[in-house]
């Protein structure tokens, strides 16, 4: 049985040294969430909780951003990854890592191999060599334990992204392969919900977007919308409906029941976040119906209460008790 969370404590310095020796890719990167203030660094021996859901943390929580790093050994690197991400989390004032996940990327190259042939002659041939890179990410979260007495802040809508320039007349053909067409269709749906993919707009607006970039944007959208700290599971119950103070209202009780529906979204997220770049196109094509249904059902056109109220999921599952 898995425990709800693990704690990186007094062994952090030793594990970190091992991580640096083994190599955790180019380092840890932090993509900061918009509008979040900067916090003072935590002491080096501060405990960092590693949890699957922010619900087990002291509320309210603040998502400082998303931490990412690359490794070369896959699941065997998890302890070193936890240490590396935890170390960076302390630097930016986070006391928890939420939803640690891994995505596998495979690249193929050719190498020349020399062998002895008939009569002892040397024979050269080309062999394919696969290189595996494992991309890890987790949300960097600051719980209420770091700010005693903190109260949930009123929700403020994120600033809209700069308007994209009008596209020039198309000079490149539309994607002609089935994988390319699906990637373009999904990218267009994501661009309709631009507030969730601001960092990837340029990649999604390409005439033939890379399916791997489309999957990355989809995964990021799912984290923000149906993830543990997303709109449906945190923003709506805690900030818009006040469920921390009034958990037994009809709307809050219904939201709690709807978590079963959101687990279908969790399954889709698990699949998407575990793909390599080479697997992305085929997976998108095979999963197009599920992906389109997810985007149209759960993901609003804007990150606001009005936007969420316009989604089919809200109208069908929640509107009757949330008047």
LOLUM-492578 format. One record per residue (C-alpha): residue number from 1; residue in one letter; x, y, z. Coordinates in steps of 0.02 Angstrom, whole numbers, always signed. Layout:
BEGIN
+-----+-----+--------+--------+--------+
:   n : res :      x :      y :      z :
+-----+-----+--------+--------+--------+
: NUM :   A :      X :      Y :      Z :
...
+-----+-----+--------+--------+--------+
This chain:
BEGIN
+-----+-----+--------+--------+--------+
:   n : res :      x :      y :      z :
+-----+-----+--------+--------+--------+
:   1 :   X :     +0 :     +0 :     +0 :
:   2 :   X :    +65 :   +171 :    -45 :
:   3 :   X :    +75 :   +299 :    +92 :
:   4 :   X :    -10 :   +468 :    +55 :
:   5 :   X :   +156 :   +557 :    +48 :
:   6 :   X :   +341 :   +538 :    +79 :
:   7 :   X :   +453 :   +660 :   +170 :
:   8 :   X :   +625 :   +716 :   +117 :
:   9 :   X :   +710 :   +769 :   +276 :
:  10 :   X :   +879 :   +747 :   +354 :
:  11 :   X :   +942 :   +632 :   +215 :
:  12 :   X :   +920 :   +769 :    +85 :
:  13 :   X :  +1103 :   +824 :    +78 :
:  14 :   X :  +1166 :   +645 :    +51 :
:  15 :   X :  +1036 :   +605 :    -79 :
:  16 :   X :  +1066 :   +769 :   -167 :
:  17 :   X :  +1251 :   +730 :   -181 :
:  18 :   X :  +1208 :   +562 :   -256 :
:  19 :   X :  +1089 :   +645 :   -377 :
:  20 :   X :  +1222 :   +766 :   -435 :
:  21 :   X :  +1347 :   +625 :   -457 :
:  22 :   X :  +1225 :   +520 :   -557 :
:  23 :   X :  +1167 :   +667 :   -660 :
:  24 :   X :   +987 :   +731 :   -664 :
:  25 :   X :   +990 :   +807 :   -838 :
:  26 :   X :  +1020 :   +991 :   -869 :
:  27 :   X :   +952 :  +1041 :   -699 :
:  28 :   X :   +786 :  +1089 :   -623 :
:  29 :   X :   +680 :  +1221 :   -708 :
:  30 :   X :   +536 :  +1315 :   -628 :
:  31 :   X :   +393 :  +1382 :   -733 :
:  32 :   X :   +312 :  +1509 :   -617 :
:  33 :   X :   +124 :  +1525 :   -606 :
:  34 :   X :    +58 :  +1695 :   -661 :
:  35 :   X :    +23 :  +1822 :   -525 :
:  36 :   X :   +101 :  +1724 :   -381 :
:  37 :   X :   +213 :  +1825 :   -264 :
:  38 :   X :   +392 :  +1775 :   -229 :
:  39 :   X :   +425 :  +1693 :    -61 :
:  40 :   X :   +580 :  +1684 :    +46 :
:  41 :   X :   +683 :  +1524 :    +34 :
:  42 :   X :   +654 :  +1390 :   +166 :
:  43 :   X :   +795 :  +1321 :   +275 :
:  44 :   X :   +896 :  +1184 :   +191 :
:  45 :   X :   +836 :  +1052 :   +315 :
:  46 :   X :   +652 :  +1094 :   +293 :
:  47 :   X :   +544 :   +942 :   +256 :
:  48 :   X :   +464 :   +935 :    +84 :
:  49 :   X :   +307 :   +830 :    +68 :
:  50 :   X :   +282 :   +732 :    -94 :
:  51 :   X :    +96 :   +703 :   -120 :
:  52 :   X :    -21 :   +648 :   -257 :
:  53 :   X :   -155 :   +774 :   -212 :
:  54 :   X :   -149 :   +946 :   -132 :
:  55 :   X :   -304 :   +897 :    -32 :
:  56 :   X :   -195 :   +816 :   +102 :
:  57 :   X :    -99 :   +978 :   +133 :
:  58 :   X :   -145 :  +1117 :   +254 :
:  59 :   X :   -266 :  +1232 :   +163 :
:  60 :   X :   -266 :  +1351 :    +76 :
:  61 :   X :   -120 :  +1311 :    -37 :
:  62 :   X :    -28 :  +1418 :   -164 :
:  63 :   X :    +37 :  +1341 :   -325 :
:  64 :   X :   +201 :  +1432 :   -354 :
:  65 :   X :   +232 :  +1346 :   -521 :
:  66 :   X :   +287 :  +1186 :   -607 :
:  67 :   X :   +458 :  +1107 :   -578 :
:  68 :   X :   +538 :  +1004 :   -718 :
:  69 :   X :   +697 :   +902 :   -739 :
:  70 :   X :   +766 :   +765 :   -854 :
:  71 :   X :   +853 :   +602 :   -809 :
:  72 :   X :   +926 :   +453 :   -903 :
:  73 :   X :   +875 :   +299 :   -802 :
:  74 :   X :   +686 :   +309 :   -786 :
:  75 :   X :   +597 :   +253 :   -629 :
:  76 :   X :   +763 :   +212 :   -544 :
:  77 :   X :   +797 :   +399 :   -542 :
:  78 :   X :   +643 :   +441 :   -439 :
:  79 :   X :   +735 :   +462 :   -271 :
:  80 :   X :   +862 :   +580 :   -350 :
:  81 :   X :   +724 :   +675 :   -440 :
:  82 :   X :   +630 :   +700 :   -277 :
:  83 :   X :   +787 :   +769 :   -196 :
:  84 :   X :   +828 :   +884 :   -342 :
:  85 :   X :   +650 :   +953 :   -354 :
:  86 :   X :   +638 :   +969 :   -165 :
:  87 :   X :   +798 :  +1069 :   -159 :
:  88 :   X :   +731 :  +1190 :   -289 :
:  89 :   X :   +563 :  +1196 :   -200 :
:  90 :   X :   +648 :  +1256 :    -40 :
:  91 :   X :   +735 :  +1395 :   -137 :
:  92 :   X :   +568 :  +1468 :   -194 :
:  93 :   X :   +473 :  +1442 :    -32 :
:  94 :   X :   +374 :  +1284 :    -71 :
:  95 :   X :   +349 :  +1149 :    +60 :
:  96 :   X :   +267 :  +1016 :    -51 :
:  97 :   X :   +281 :   +933 :   -221 :
:  98 :   X :   +111 :   +883 :   -294 :
:  99 :   X :    +76 :   +758 :   -433 :
: 100 :   X :   +253 :   +703 :   -476 :
: 101 :   X :   +245 :   +620 :   -647 :
: 102 :   X :   +366 :   +555 :   -780 :
: 103 :   X :   +360 :   +560 :   -969 :
: 104 :   X :   +474 :   +450 :  -1075 :
: 105 :   X :   +556 :   +520 :  -1232 :
: 106 :   X :   +650 :   +410 :  -1357 :
: 107 :   X :   +767 :   +473 :  -1493 :
: 108 :   X :   +852 :   +361 :  -1622 :
: 109 :   X :  +1022 :   +385 :  -1703 :
: 110 :   X :  +1137 :   +278 :  -1811 :
: 111 :   X :  +1310 :   +214 :  -1764 :
: 112 :   X :  +1439 :   +122 :  -1866 :
: 113 :   X :  +1485 :    -53 :  -1804 :
: 114 :   X :  +1638 :   -148 :  -1864 :
: 115 :   X :  +1640 :   -339 :  -1863 :
: 116 :   X :  +1747 :   -477 :  -1936 :
: 117 :   X :  +1672 :   -556 :  -2090 :
: 118 :   X :  +1718 :   -704 :  -2200 :
: 119 :   X :  +1905 :   -730 :  -2212 :
: 120 :   X :  +1937 :   -611 :  -2069 :
: 121 :   X :  +1892 :   -456 :  -2170 :
: 122 :   X :  +1819 :   -311 :  -2073 :
: 123 :   X :  +1638 :   -273 :  -2116 :
: 124 :   X :  +1555 :   -110 :  -2067 :
: 125 :   X :  +1369 :    -90 :  -2041 :
: 126 :   X :  +1247 :    +38 :  -1971 :
: 127 :   X :  +1147 :     +1 :  -1815 :
: 128 :   X :  +1007 :   +102 :  -1737 :
: 129 :   X :  +1040 :   +166 :  -1561 :
: 130 :   X :   +898 :   +223 :  -1450 :
: 131 :   X :   +924 :   +356 :  -1318 :
: 132 :   X :   +795 :   +369 :  -1179 :
: 133 :   X :   +764 :   +532 :  -1088 :
: 134 :   X :   +643 :   +538 :   -943 :
: 135 :   X :   +555 :   +703 :   -914 :
: 136 :   X :   +489 :   +732 :   -738 :
: 137 :   X :   +374 :   +868 :   -673 :
: 138 :   X :   +281 :   +913 :   -515 :
: 139 :   X :   +187 :  +1063 :   -450 :
: 140 :   X :   +282 :  +1169 :   -325 :
: 141 :   X :   +157 :  +1207 :   -186 :
: 142 :   X :   +161 :  +1314 :    -29 :
: 143 :   X :    +39 :  +1257 :   +104 :
: 144 :   X :    -46 :  +1357 :   +242 :
: 145 :   X :    +85 :  +1290 :   +365 :
: 146 :   X :   +205 :  +1417 :   +291 :
: 147 :   X :    +83 :  +1561 :   +318 :
: 148 :   X :    -13 :  +1533 :   +480 :
: 149 :   X :   -181 :  +1619 :   +481 :
: 150 :   X :   -189 :  +1635 :   +292 :
: 151 :   X :   -363 :  +1642 :   +219 :
: 152 :   X :   -415 :  +1593 :    +44 :
: 153 :   X :   -388 :  +1742 :    -69 :
: 154 :   X :   -530 :  +1796 :   -182 :
: 155 :   X :   -510 :  +1726 :   -355 :
: 156 :   X :   -434 :  +1842 :   -481 :
: 157 :   X :   -444 :  +1800 :   -663 :
: 158 :   X :   -276 :  +1784 :   -751 :
: 159 :   X :   -228 :  +1923 :   -869 :
: 160 :   X :   -274 :  +1877 :  -1047 :
: 161 :   X :   -125 :  +1835 :  -1157 :
: 162 :   X :    -73 :  +1959 :  -1291 :
: 163 :   X :   -181 :  +1944 :  -1444 :
: 164 :   X :    -98 :  +1840 :  -1578 :
: 165 :   X :    -62 :  +1934 :  -1739 :
: 166 :   X :   -174 :  +1898 :  -1886 :
: 167 :   X :   -100 :  +1750 :  -1979 :
: 168 :   X :    -20 :  +1785 :  -2146 :
: 169 :   X :    -97 :  +1702 :  -2298 :
: 170 :   X :    -59 :  +1518 :  -2288 :
: 171 :   X :    +90 :  +1469 :  -2392 :
: 172 :   X :   +118 :  +1298 :  -2314 :
: 173 :   X :     -2 :  +1153 :  -2346 :
: 174 :   X :   -112 :  +1089 :  -2206 :
: 175 :   X :    -49 :   +929 :  -2123 :
: 176 :   X :    -83 :   +786 :  -2243 :
: 177 :   X :    -49 :   +634 :  -2133 :
: 178 :   X :   -184 :   +568 :  -2015 :
: 179 :   X :    -73 :   +603 :  -1864 :
: 180 :   X :    -38 :   +779 :  -1925 :
: 181 :   X :   -221 :   +817 :  -1956 :
: 182 :   X :   -271 :   +758 :  -1782 :
: 183 :   X :   -131 :   +860 :  -1702 :
: 184 :   X :   -192 :  +1016 :  -1796 :
: 185 :   X :   -374 :   +988 :  -1745 :
: 186 :   X :   -329 :   +965 :  -1561 :
: 187 :   X :   -211 :  +1115 :  -1567 :
: 188 :   X :   -354 :  +1222 :  -1632 :
: 189 :   X :   -465 :  +1169 :  -1487 :
: 190 :   X :   -327 :  +1210 :  -1364 :
: 191 :   X :   -301 :  +1381 :  -1443 :
: 192 :   X :   -485 :  +1418 :  -1414 :
: 193 :   X :   -441 :  +1397 :  -1229 :
: 194 :   X :   -282 :  +1500 :  -1245 :
: 195 :   X :   -276 :  +1553 :  -1063 :
: 196 :   X :   -216 :  +1379 :  -1015 :
: 197 :   X :    -80 :  +1362 :  -1148 :
: 198 :   X :     -5 :  +1537 :  -1152 :
: 199 :   X :   +174 :  +1472 :  -1150 :
: 200 :   X :   +143 :  +1361 :  -1302 :
: 201 :   X :    +37 :  +1471 :  -1415 :
: 202 :   X :   +175 :  +1494 :  -1545 :
: 203 :   X :   +202 :  +1306 :  -1560 :
: 204 :   X :    +15 :  +1269 :  -1573 :
: 205 :   X :    -13 :  +1403 :  -1706 :
: 206 :   X :   +107 :  +1322 :  -1829 :
: 207 :   X :    +23 :  +1259 :  -1990 :
: 208 :   X :    +83 :  +1084 :  -1943 :
: 209 :   X :   +108 :  +1080 :  -1753 :
: 210 :   X :   +218 :   +942 :  -1682 :
: 211 :   X :   +103 :   +811 :  -1602 :
: 212 :   X :   +222 :   +803 :  -1453 :
: 213 :   X :   +198 :   +990 :  -1422 :
: 214 :   X :     +9 :   +967 :  -1435 :
: 215 :   X :    +16 :   +828 :  -1305 :
: 216 :   X :   +123 :   +937 :  -1190 :
: 217 :   X :     -5 :  +1077 :  -1203 :
: 218 :   X :   -146 :   +954 :  -1169 :
: 219 :   X :    -59 :   +887 :  -1013 :
: 220 :   X :    -29 :  +1063 :   -948 :
: 221 :   X :   -212 :  +1108 :   -979 :
: 222 :   X :   -271 :   +953 :   -885 :
: 223 :   X :   -163 :   +999 :   -734 :
: 224 :   X :   -242 :  +1172 :   -728 :
: 225 :   X :   -422 :  +1117 :   -756 :
: 226 :   X :   -453 :   +945 :   -680 :
: 227 :   X :   -291 :   +918 :   -583 :
: 228 :   X :   -281 :   +917 :   -392 :
: 229 :   X :   -253 :  +1105 :   -386 :
: 230 :   X :   -355 :  +1147 :   -542 :
: 231 :   X :   -519 :  +1237 :   -572 :
: 232 :   X :   -638 :  +1093 :   -537 :
: 233 :   X :   -554 :  +1021 :   -383 :
: 234 :   X :   -483 :  +1174 :   -295 :
: 235 :   X :   -533 :  +1343 :   -366 :
: 236 :   X :   -719 :  +1307 :   -380 :
: 237 :   X :   -749 :  +1221 :   -212 :
: 238 :   X :   -630 :  +1325 :   -107 :
: 239 :   X :   -633 :  +1498 :   -185 :
: 240 :   X :   -798 :  +1512 :   -277 :
: 241 :   X :   -916 :  +1402 :   -174 :
: 242 :   X :   -834 :  +1420 :     -2 :
: 243 :   X :   -834 :  +1234 :    +33 :
: 244 :   X :   -696 :  +1247 :   +164 :
: 245 :   X :   -817 :  +1343 :   +276 :
: 246 :   X :   -981 :  +1263 :   +219 :
: 247 :   X :   -945 :  +1087 :   +160 :
: 248 :   X :  -1124 :  +1025 :   +176 :
: 249 :   X :  -1209 :  +1143 :    +53 :
: 250 :   X :  -1293 :  +1056 :    -94 :
: 251 :   X :  -1165 :  +1124 :   -218 :
: 252 :   X :  -1016 :  +1067 :   -112 :
: 253 :   X :  -1090 :   +895 :    -84 :
: 254 :   X :  -1120 :   +877 :   -271 :
: 255 :   X :   -943 :   +932 :   -311 :
: 256 :   X :   -878 :   +798 :   -193 :
: 257 :   X :   -981 :   +667 :   -284 :
: 258 :   X :   -920 :   +730 :   -453 :
: 259 :   X :   -743 :   +679 :   -409 :
: 260 :   X :   -788 :   +506 :   -476 :
: 261 :   X :   -822 :   +582 :   -647 :
: 262 :   X :   -657 :   +675 :   -643 :
: 263 :   X :   -562 :   +512 :   -621 :
: 264 :   X :   -595 :   +476 :   -805 :
: 265 :   X :   -499 :   +635 :   -841 :
: 266 :   X :   -361 :   +576 :   -724 :
: 267 :   X :   -344 :   +416 :   -827 :
: 268 :   X :   -325 :   +516 :   -987 :
: 269 :   X :   -194 :   +628 :   -904 :
: 270 :   X :    -95 :   +476 :   -845 :
: 271 :   X :    -90 :   +407 :  -1023 :
: 272 :   X :    -40 :   +573 :  -1102 :
: 273 :   X :    +94 :   +616 :   -975 :
: 274 :   X :   +180 :   +447 :   -998 :
: 275 :   X :   +207 :   +461 :  -1186 :
: 276 :   X :   +372 :   +483 :  -1275 :
: 277 :   X :   +382 :   +614 :  -1413 :
: 278 :   X :   +381 :   +478 :  -1544 :
: 279 :   X :   +222 :   +401 :  -1473 :
: 280 :   X :   +124 :   +565 :  -1467 :
: 281 :   X :    +58 :   +569 :  -1645 :
: 282 :   X :    -11 :   +392 :  -1645 :
: 283 :   X :    -87 :   +413 :  -1472 :
: 284 :   X :   -174 :   +575 :  -1521 :
: 285 :   X :   -249 :   +494 :  -1675 :
: 286 :   X :   -311 :   +342 :  -1580 :
: 287 :   X :   -374 :   +448 :  -1434 :
: 288 :   X :   -444 :   +594 :  -1532 :
: 289 :   X :   -626 :   +563 :  -1481 :
: 290 :   X :   -581 :   +556 :  -1296 :
: 291 :   X :   -469 :   +709 :  -1306 :
: 292 :   X :   -600 :   +813 :  -1398 :
: 293 :   X :   -735 :   +758 :  -1276 :
: 294 :   X :   -624 :   +807 :  -1129 :
: 295 :   X :   -585 :   +980 :  -1198 :
: 296 :   X :   -765 :  +1018 :  -1244 :
: 297 :   X :   -840 :   +946 :  -1084 :
: 298 :   X :   -725 :  +1008 :   -945 :
: 299 :   X :   -614 :  +1148 :  -1012 :
: 300 :   X :   -692 :  +1323 :  -1014 :
: 301 :   X :   -646 :  +1455 :  -1142 :
: 302 :   X :   -588 :  +1567 :   -999 :
: 303 :   X :   -528 :  +1534 :   -821 :
: 304 :   X :   -675 :  +1615 :   -733 :
: 305 :   X :   -835 :  +1561 :   -646 :
: 306 :   X :   -936 :  +1619 :   -796 :
: 307 :   X :   -823 :  +1517 :   -909 :
: 308 :   X :   -844 :  +1360 :   -804 :
: 309 :   X :  -1033 :  +1385 :   -794 :
: 310 :   X :  -1039 :  +1380 :   -985 :
: 311 :   X :   -961 :  +1205 :   -994 :
: 312 :   X :  -1072 :  +1054 :  -1028 :
: 313 :   X :  -1005 :   +969 :   -871 :
: 314 :   X :  -1066 :  +1113 :   -760 :
: 315 :   X :  -1234 :  +1128 :   -847 :
: 316 :   X :  -1270 :   +942 :   -838 :
: 317 :   X :  -1197 :   +899 :   -667 :
: 318 :   X :  -1199 :  +1055 :   -558 :
: 319 :   X :  -1312 :  +1193 :   -620 :
: 320 :   X :  -1469 :  +1126 :   -535 :
: 321 :   X :  -1392 :  +1140 :   -359 :
: 322 :   X :  -1280 :  +1292 :   -383 :
: 323 :   X :  -1409 :  +1427 :   -410 :
+-----+-----+--------+--------+--------+
